[in-house]
Amino acid sequence: MKIALVQAPVSAVEGPPLSLCQTAGCLSYANHEVTVHDLNIRLWRARPEEGRAPWLRENLALWSDPSWCAARREEWGPLLRRCAEEVLAGAPEAVGFSVAAGSQSFAYALAASLKRLEPGVAVLMSGAYFWDDAAVGEAFAQSPVDVVVSGPVEEVLPKLVGLFDAARRWVTLPGVCIRQEQGLR
């Protein structure tokens, strides 16, 4: 299966998105074709030096402020749309997001953009943000996500994607919540 992994914008850019790198390695080992897109560092690099203050650790709270996030989505909209198009340029069957506190708003918005551009692409989300059950429900309520993995994604995702590849439908595994016509499972 072709899978694109995405790091949505969030505070701090001290290094690469290690969880995505580790997940990509696990998926590649299971014979899936994986691309990684670090939209956080891309957006940070696109900002002039004076526009990089939101990425300072002391400004982490900004990323969870709905009005600040809405204003930034508007301001950064053209770049975010180009990023969504680039993610889809590789024709992935699924796009997975690593979501941390503060990146959820941008992950949800990017997921919606991806689904508008390519309705058939599956959207998966995982990350530390989803260790709280309320956050899982929030993701389904506020975005077109198809699957949320809460737990060790490096173990679950290769198995989940392999089972999807075989059956062409998502199957329930421990720590996995799936959107279905009759509701969440």
Long-range contacts (C-beta under 8 A, 24 or more apart in sequence): 1-32, 1-33, 1-93, 1-94, 1-161, 1-164, 1-165, 2-32, 2-33, 2-34, 2-35, 2-90, 2-91, 2-92, 2-93, 2-94, 3-27, 3-32, 3-33, 3-34, 3-35, 3-92, 3-93, 3-94, 3-95, 3-96, 3-161, 4-34, 4-35, 4-36, 4-37, 4-87, 4-88, 4-90, 4-92, 4-94, 4-95, 4-96, 5-34, 5-35, 5-36, 5-37, 5-95, 5-96, 5-97, 5-98, 6-37, 6-39, 6-87, 6-95, 6-96, 6-97, 6-98, 6-107, 6-110, 7-36, 7-37, 7-38, 7-39, 7-40, 7-41, 7-97, 7-98, 7-103, 8-39, 8-40, 8-97, 8-98, 8-99, 8-103, 8-104, 8-106, 8-107, 8-110, 9-39, 9-40, 9-43, 9-44, 9-63, 9-72, 9-76, 9-103, 9-106, 10-40, 10-63, 10-100, 10-102, 10-103, 10-106, 11-54, 11-55, 11-56, 11-57, 11-59, 11-60, 11-62, 11-63, 11-102, 12-55, 12-56, 12-57, 12-60, 13-40, 13-41, 13-44, 13-55, 16-41, 17-98, 19-98, 19-127, 19-153, 20-98, 22-154, 23-96, 23-98, 23-126, 23-153, 23-154, 23-157, 26-154, 26-155, 26-157, 26-158, 27-157, 27-158, 27-161, 29-158, 30-158, 30-161, 30-162, 32-158, 32-161, 35-87, 35-90, 35-92, 37-83, 37-86, 37-87, 39-80, 39-83, 39-106, 39-110, 40-103, 42-79, 42-83, 43-76, 43-79, 43-80, 43-83, 46-79, 60-102, 63-101, 63-102, 63-103, 63-105, 64-101, 64-102, 64-105, 66-105, 69-105, 69-106, 73-105, 73-106, 73-109, 80-106, 80-109, 80-110, 80-113, 81-113, 83-110, 84-110, 84-113, 84-114, 84-117, 85-117, 87-114, 88-114, 88-117, 88-118, 88-121, 92-121, 93-121, 93-122, 94-121, 94-122, 94-123, 94-124, 94-161, 94-164, 95-121, 95-122, 95-123, 95-124, 96-123, 96-124, 96-125, 96-126, 96-157, 97-123, 97-124, 97-125, 97-126, 97-127, 98-126, 98-127, 99-125, 99-126, 99-127, 99-128, 99-129, 99-130, 99-139, 100-127, 100-128, 100-129, 101-128, 101-129, 103-127, 103-129, 104-129, 104-135, 104-138, 104-139, 107-143, 108-139, 108-142, 108-143, 108-145, 109-143, 111-143, 111-144, 111-145, 112-143, 112-144, 115-144, 122-146, 122-147, 122-164, 122-170, 123-147, 124-148, 124-149, 124-157, 125-149, 126-150, 126-153, 126-157, 127-153, 136-177, 137-184, 140-177, 140-179, 140-184, 145-179, 146-170, 146-178, 146-179, 147-176, 147-177, 147-178, 147-179, 148-176, 148-177, 149-175, 149-176, 150-175, 150-177, 151-175
